[in-house]
Amino acid sequence: MPTTLTLKNIPDQVYERLKAAAEAHRRSLNSEAIVCLETVLTPTRIAPSERLARARELRAGITATFRARDIDALKRQGRP
């Protein structure tokens, strides 16, 4: 089960770089921070089968249904 972590006193420069990276990768700040931590703390490559299993696990947790036309409409509007 995932654990919640709260970060305090993040230097402004680090926050701005994290925010820019999150926007560039179209991720939330939280997701970008997790990816950064995983990159630094997990030096070994993840096997494709593990990555696929994780993707399937994440997909199974999504309860919303997205139709192609809804996705296209959101792309035209820009994501919030």
FIMAR-195185 format. One record per residue: x, y, z of N, C-alpha, C, CB in turn; residue number from 1. Coordinates in Angstrom, 1 decimal, decimal comma. Atoms other than C-alpha are relative to their C-alpha. Glycine has a CB too. Layout:
REM FIMAR-195185
<site <X; Y; Z>; <X; Y; Z>; <X; Y; Z>; <X; Y; Z>; NUM>,
...
This chain:
REM FIMAR-195185
<site <0,8; -1,2; 0,0>; <0,0; 0,0; 0,0>; <0,9; 1,2; 0,0>; <-1,0; 0,0; 1,2>; 1>,
<site <-0,8; -1,2; 0,0>; <1,4; 3,4; -0,9>; <-0,1; 0,8; 1,3>; <-0,5; 0,9; -1,2>; 2>,
<site <-0,1; -0,9; -1,1>; <2,5; 5,8; 1,8>; <-0,1; 1,4; -0,4>; <1,3; -0,3; 0,8>; 3>,
<site <0,0; -1,4; 0,3>; <1,8; 9,5; 2,0>; <1,2; 0,7; 0,6>; <-1,3; 0,6; 0,6>; 4>,
<site <-1,2; -0,7; -0,4>; <4,8; 11,8; 2,3>; <-0,3; 1,5; -0,2>; <1,2; -0,5; -0,7>; 5>,
<site <0,1; -1,4; 0,1>; <4,6; 15,5; 3,0>; <1,4; 0,6; 0,0>; <-0,9; 0,6; 1,1>; 6>,
<site <-1,3; -0,7; 0,0>; <7,6; 17,7; 2,0>; <-0,2; 1,4; 0,4>; <0,6; -0,1; -1,5>; 7>,
<site <0,0; -1,3; -0,5>; <8,3; 20,9; 3,8>; <1,3; 0,7; -0,4>; <-0,3; 0,1; 1,5>; 8>,
<site <-1,2; -0,8; 0,2>; <10,7; 23,8; 3,1>; <0,7; -0,3; -1,2>; <0,9; -0,1; 1,2>; 9>,
<site <-0,6; 0,3; 1,3>; <11,3; 22,9; -0,5>; <0,6; 1,4; -0,5>; <-1,0; -0,6; -1,0>; 10>,
<site <-0,6; -1,3; 0,5>; <13,7; 25,6; -1,9>; <-0,8; 0,4; -1,3>; <1,5; -0,2; -0,4>; 11>,
<site <0,8; -0,5; 1,1>; <11,9; 27,8; -4,4>; <0,5; -0,5; -1,4>; <0,0; 1,6; 0,0>; 12>,
<site <-0,6; 0,4; 1,3>; <14,3; 26,9; -7,2>; <-0,3; -1,4; -0,3>; <1,5; 0,2; 0,0>; 13>,
<site <0,3; 1,4; 0,2>; <13,7; 23,2; -6,7>; <-1,4; -0,2; -0,3>; <0,4; -0,8; 1,3>; 14>,
<site <1,4; 0,1; 0,3>; <10,0; 23,7; -6,6>; <-0,3; 0,4; -1,5>; <-0,8; 0,9; 1,0>; 15>,
<site <0,3; -0,5; 1,3>; <10,0; 25,7; -9,8>; <0,5; -1,0; -1,1>; <0,7; 1,4; -0,2>; 16>,
<site <-0,5; 1,0; 0,9>; <12,1; 23,1; -11,6>; <-0,9; -1,3; 0,0>; <1,5; -0,4; 0,4>; 17>,
<site <0,9; 1,1; -0,1>; <9,8; 20,3; -10,4>; <-1,3; 0,3; -0,7>; <-0,3; -0,4; 1,5>; 18>,
<site <1,2; -0,5; 0,6>; <6,8; 22,3; -11,5>; <0,1; 0,0; -1,6>; <-0,4; 1,4; 0,5>; 19>,
<site <-0,2; 0,0; 1,5>; <8,3; 22,9; -15,0>; <0,1; -1,4; -0,6>; <1,3; 0,8; -0,3>; 20>,
<site <-0,1; 1,4; 0,4>; <9,2; 19,2; -15,3>; <-1,3; -0,6; -0,1>; <1,0; -0,8; 0,9>; 21>,
<site <1,4; 0,6; -0,1>; <5,7; 18,2; -14,3>; <-0,8; 0,5; -1,2>; <-0,7; 0,3; 1,3>; 22>,
<site <0,8; -0,5; 1,2>; <4,2; 20,5; -17,0>; <0,5; -0,6; -1,3>; <0,1; 1,5; 0,0>; 23>,
<site <-0,5; 0,5; 1,2>; <6,6; 19,3; -19,6>; <-0,3; -1,5; -0,3>; <1,6; 0,1; 0,0>; 24>,
<site <0,3; 1,4; 0,1>; <5,8; 15,7; -18,9>; <-1,5; -0,3; 0,2>; <0,7; -0,8; 1,1>; 25>,
<site <1,5; 0,1; -0,2>; <2,0; 16,4; -18,4>; <-0,3; -0,8; 1,2>; <-0,6; -0,5; -1,3>; 26>,
<site <0,3; 0,7; -1,2>; <2,1; 15,1; -14,9>; <-0,3; 1,0; 1,1>; <1,2; -0,9; 0,5>; 27>,
<site <0,3; -0,8; -1,2>; <0,9; 16,4; -11,5>; <1,4; 0,2; 0,7>; <-1,0; -0,6; 0,9>; 28>,
<site <-1,2; -0,2; -0,8>; <3,6; 17,7; -9,1>; <0,3; -1,3; 0,8>; <-0,1; 1,2; 0,9>; 29>,
<site <-0,1; 1,2; -0,8>; <3,0; 14,6; -7,0>; <0,6; -1,1; -0,9>; <-1,3; -0,4; 0,6>; 30>,
<site <-0,4; 1,1; 0,8>; <3,5; 12,2; -9,9>; <1,5; 0,3; -0,5>; <-0,9; -0,1; -1,3>; 31>,
<site <-1,3; -0,4; 0,4>; <6,6; 14,1; -11,1>; <1,0; -0,3; 1,1>; <0,1; 1,5; -0,5>; 32>,
<site <-0,9; 0,2; -1,1>; <8,1; 14,0; -7,6>; <0,3; -1,5; 0,2>; <-0,6; 0,6; 1,3>; 33>,
<site <-0,1; 1,5; -0,2>; <7,5; 10,2; -7,4>; <1,0; -0,5; -1,1>; <-1,4; -0,7; -0,1>; 34>,
<site <-0,9; 0,4; 1,1>; <9,2; 9,7; -10,8>; <1,4; 0,4; 0,3>; <-0,5; 0,6; -1,4>; 35>,
<site <-1,4; -0,5; -0,4>; <12,2; 11,8; -9,7>; <0,6; -0,9; 1,1>; <-0,1; 1,5; 0,4>; 36>,
<site <-0,5; 0,8; -1,1>; <12,5; 9,8; -6,5>; <0,3; -1,4; -0,5>; <-1,0; 0,0; 1,2>; 37>,
<site <-0,3; 1,3; 0,5>; <12,2; 6,5; -8,3>; <1,2; 0,0; -0,8>; <-1,2; -0,5; -0,8>; 38>,
<site <-1,2; 0,0; 0,9>; <14,8; 7,5; -10,8>; <1,3; 0,0; 0,8>; <-0,1; 1,3; -0,9>; 39>,
<site <-1,2; -0,1; -0,8>; <17,3; 8,4; -8,1>; <0,2; -1,2; 0,9>; <-0,1; 1,3; 0,8>; 40>,
<site <-0,1; 1,0; -1,0>; <16,5; 5,7; -5,6>; <-0,1; -1,5; -0,6>; <-1,1; 0,2; 1,0>; 41>,
<site <0,2; 1,3; 0,6>; <15,8; 2,8; -8,0>; <1,0; -0,1; -1,2>; <-1,5; -0,3; -0,4>; 42>,
<site <-1,0; 0,0; 1,1>; <19,0; 2,5; -10,0>; <-0,1; -1,1; -1,1>; <1,4; 0,0; 0,5>; 43>,
<site <0,2; 1,1; 0,9>; <18,1; -0,8; -11,6>; <-1,2; 0,2; -0,9>; <-0,1; -1,3; 0,7>; 44>,
<site <1,1; -0,1; 1,0>; <15,9; -1,0; -14,7>; <-1,1; -0,9; 0,5>; <0,5; -0,4; -1,4>; 45>,
<site <1,2; 0,8; -0,3>; <12,4; -2,2; -14,2>; <-0,3; -0,9; -1,3>; <-1,2; 0,9; 0,3>; 46>,
<site <0,3; 1,0; 1,1>; <11,6; -5,3; -16,3>; <-1,3; 0,4; -0,7>; <-0,1; -1,4; 0,6>; 47>,
<site <1,3; -0,3; 0,7>; <9,0; -4,7; -19,0>; <-1,2; -0,6; 0,6>; <0,2; -0,3; -1,5>; 48>,
<site <1,1; 0,7; -0,6>; <6,8; -7,3; -17,4>; <-0,5; 0,7; 1,3>; <0,3; -1,5; 0,3>; 49>,
<site <0,3; -0,7; -1,2>; <6,9; -5,4; -14,1>; <-0,7; 1,3; -0,4>; <1,2; 0,3; 0,8>; 50>,
<site <0,6; -1,2; 0,4>; <6,1; -2,1; -15,9>; <-1,4; -0,2; -0,5>; <0,9; 0,7; -1,0>; 51>,
<site <1,4; 0,3; 0,5>; <3,2; -3,7; -17,7>; <-0,9; -0,3; 1,1>; <0,2; -1,1; -1,0>; 52>,
<site <0,9; 0,4; -1,2>; <1,8; -5,2; -14,5>; <-0,4; 1,3; 0,7>; <0,8; -1,0; 0,9>; 53>,
<site <0,3; -1,2; -0,7>; <2,0; -1,8; -12,9>; <-1,0; 0,9; -0,8>; <1,3; 0,9; 0,3>; 54>,
<site <0,9; -0,8; 0,8>; <0,3; -0,1; -15,8>; <-1,4; -0,6; 0,0>; <0,5; 0,0; -1,5>; 55>,
<site <1,3; 0,7; -0,1>; <-2,5; -2,7; -15,7>; <-0,6; 0,2; 1,3>; <0,2; -1,5; -0,3>; 56>,
<site <0,5; -0,3; -1,3>; <-2,8; -2,2; -12,0>; <-0,6; 1,4; 0,1>; <1,1; -0,2; 1,1>; 57>,
<site <0,5; -1,4; 0,0>; <-3,2; 1,6; -12,4>; <-1,3; 0,1; -0,9>; <1,1; 0,9; -0,6>; 58>,
<site <1,1; 0,0; 0,9>; <-5,6; 1,1; -15,3>; <-1,3; -0,6; 0,7>; <0,3; -0,7; -1,3>; 59>,
<site <1,1; 0,6; -0,7>; <-7,8; -1,2; -13,2>; <-0,6; 0,9; 1,0>; <0,5; -1,3; 0,6>; 60>,
<site <0,5; -0,9; -1,0>; <-8,1; 1,5; -10,6>; <-0,7; 1,2; -0,5>; <1,2; 0,5; 0,8>; 61>,
<site <0,7; -1,1; 0,7>; <-9,6; 4,0; -13,1>; <-1,5; -0,4; -0,1>; <0,6; 0,4; -1,3>; 62>,
<site <1,4; 0,3; 0,0>; <-13,3; 4,1; -12,6>; <-0,8; 0,8; -1,1>; <-0,7; 0,3; 1,3>; 63>,
<site <0,6; -0,8; 1,0>; <-14,1; 6,8; -15,2>; <0,2; -0,7; -1,4>; <0,6; 1,4; -0,1>; 64>,
<site <-0,1; 0,5; 1,4>; <-14,8; 5,9; -18,9>; <0,3; 1,2; -0,9>; <-1,3; -0,7; -0,4>; 65>,
<site <-0,3; -1,1; 0,9>; <-13,2; 8,1; -21,5>; <-0,3; -0,4; -1,4>; <1,5; 0,4; 0,1>; 66>,
<site <0,3; 0,3; 1,4>; <-14,6; 8,2; -25,0>; <0,9; 0,8; -0,9>; <-1,5; 0,3; -0,4>; 67>,
<site <-1,0; -0,7; 0,9>; <-12,4; 9,2; -28,0>; <-0,5; 1,5; -0,2>; <0,1; -0,7; -1,3>; 68>,
<site <0,5; -1,3; 0,3>; <-14,7; 12,2; -28,7>; <0,2; 1,0; 1,2>; <-1,4; 0,0; -0,5>; 69>,
<site <-0,2; -0,8; -1,2>; <-14,5; 13,4; -25,1>; <1,5; 0,4; 0,1>; <-0,4; -0,7; 1,2>; 70>,
<site <-1,4; -0,2; -0,1>; <-10,7; 13,1; -25,1>; <0,4; 1,1; -1,1>; <0,8; -1,3; -0,3>; 71>,
<site <-0,3; -0,9; 1,0>; <-10,5; 15,0; -28,4>; <-0,5; 1,4; 0,3>; <-0,6; -0,4; -1,4>; 72>,
<site <0,5; -1,3; -0,4>; <-12,7; 17,8; -27,1>; <0,9; 0,6; 1,1>; <-1,5; -0,2; 0,5>; 73>,
<site <-0,9; -0,5; -1,0>; <-10,5; 18,1; -24,0>; <1,3; 0,5; -0,5>; <0,2; -1,0; 1,1>; 74>,
<site <-1,2; -0,4; 0,6>; <-7,4; 18,3; -26,1>; <-0,1; 1,3; -0,7>; <0,5; -1,1; -1,1>; 75>,
<site <0,2; -1,3; 0,7>; <-8,9; 21,1; -28,2>; <-0,1; 1,2; 1,0>; <-1,3; 0,0; -0,8>; 76>,
<site <0,1; -1,0; -1,0>; <-9,7; 23,0; -25,0>; <1,2; 0,3; 0,8>; <-1,1; -0,4; 1,0>; 77>,
<site <-1,2; -0,1; -0,9>; <-6,4; 22,4; -23,2>; <-0,4; -0,7; 1,3>; <0,4; 1,5; 0,2>; 78>,
<site <0,3; 0,8; -1,2>; <-6,2; 20,3; -20,1>; <0,1; 1,0; 1,2>; <1,0; -1,2; 0,2>; 79>,
<site <0,0; -0,9; -1,1>; <-7,0; 22,0; -16,8>; <1,2; -0,3; 0,9>; <-1,3; -0,2; 0,9>; 80>,
